[in-house]
Amino acid sequence: MRSLYKGWTPGEFPEDGTAAQRLREWIDAGEGGLDAVDLDLTGADLSYGDFSESWFTDAKLVNARLVEAELCRSDAQGADFSGADLTGCSLVRVNLDDAVLRGATLDLANLVKASLYDVDASGASCRGTQFRGASLLGVNLRSADLSNAAFQENAFQVTLDQNTRIEGASGSVFGPAVIVEGEVSRELSGTALEGWIKDKGGNVRVLTAHR
């Protein structure tokens, strides 16, 4: 099945003519992943579409809507999702390395085993997001909302600050994380990081990597 609902069409096509034409051709073809490499999909409403194993490499999806869309095993390296709505989106095993998720909404999204390296997710809303097994390496989560997010043995080399919300978050991670408080930043791992998270209402075990 290529689209979650038979006869799926975008709620809104992108304004960019090249991107809109590529999307129409893909829908007409009815098979395979979408090649959206370098396309400008700004403002498009792609909610509920099935984009499994597609290519969004370096694509621009600023303020796009992908509510409950399926992107399993897609490549979105370097894509710009600033302000995008990915509520309930399936991002299982998606490559998000170097992507921009600044101010994006990922509430209840599934990022199980996704790869996030050098990602700017500052101000992102990740309430109830599933991060189990995802690699979070060099991820900026300052002012992000991680309330009730679920982790499981995640690499968690991230940057957090006093505005990062983490109450109700649960599971386990490997540190260290960088904590920014005003003009001062410090690296925390082990029980120190676990305690910082607990003080903010989270219940996340910080594991020690075996050497």
C-alpha positions, -999 to 999 in steps of 0.1 A, spaced: 0 0 0 15 33 -11 -9 57 6 -26 54 39 -59 61 23 -70 50 -11 -72 80 -35 -50 101 -12 -41 136 -25 -24 164 -6 -45 187 14 -25 215 -1 0 212 -29 33 232 -25 34 266 -41 66 258 -59 57 246 -94 85 221 -98 76 205 -64 39 204 -72 45 187 -106 69 161 -91 42 153 -64 15 149 -91 37 126 -112 44 105 -82 7 102 -72 -1 92 -108 27 66 -109 12 50 -78 43 31 -67 77 36 -52 90 64 -30 88 101 -37 120 117 -50 118 151 -33 156 158 -31 162 195 -30 125 203 -36 107 233 -20 76 218 -3 71 248 19 35 251 31 24 218 16 -2 197 34 10 161 31 -9 148 61 -19 111 60 2 103 30 25 72 28 60 84 19 78 52 30 113 49 17 112 83 1 139 109 -4 136 143 12 173 150 13 179 187 16 143 194 9 126 225 23 94 217 43 91 249 62 56 251 78 45 220 60 19 196 74 27 159 77 1 149 104 1 111 108 21 108 76 42 76 70 79 83 64 94 49 75 129 44 63 130 76 44 161 99 40 155 134 52 192 143 58 196 181 57 159 187 53 144 219 68 112 212 88 112 245 106 77 251 120 64 219 103 35 199 119 45 163 122 20 153 149 17 115 150 41 112 120 59 79 116 96 86 114 108 51 122 144 45 110 144 79 92 177 96 86 174 131 100 211 139 102 218 176 98 180 183 96 164 215 110 134 208 133 134 243 148 99 250 162 85 219 147 56 199 163 64 162 167 38 154 194 31 117 195 54 111 166 73 78 163 111 82 159 120 47 169 156 40 157 158 72 138 191 89 133 195 125 145 230 138 143 237 176 145 200 185 144 186 218 155 153 210 173 153 241 195 118 251 205 103 218 191 73 203 207 79 166 213 51 158 238 46 120 240 71 114 212 86 79 209 124 82 208 131 45 217 165 35 202 170 67 183 205 82 181 204 118 194 240 131 188 246 168 188 209 177 190 199 211 202 169 207 224 170 241 240 134 254 248 120 221 235 91 203 251 99 167 259 69 162 282 60 125 284 85 115 257 97 79 258 133 68 256 150 35 255 188 32 256 191 63 234 224 80 227 215 114 243 244 138 236 221 168 235 220 204 246 192 213 271 185 245 290 163 257 318 134 262 293 135 225 282 104 208 295 109 171 304 82 163 330 67 129 326 96 117 303 106 82 309 129 54 299 167 53 297 195 72 279 233 74 276 248 108 283 265 131 285 242 161 279 252 198 280 230 219 303 229 256 295 219 279 324 221 316 315 257 322 303 270 290 319 270 256 303 281 223 320 283 187 309 263 162 330 262 124 328 253 95 351 236 103 383 241 140 379 222 141 346 196 117 361 191 141 390 188 171 368 160 154 348 143 142 380 143 178 394 124 188 362 98 161 367 112 134 344 120 98 353 148 88 330 176 64 339 211 75 327 231 45 317 268 41 316 283 27 284 303 -5 287 339 -2 276 
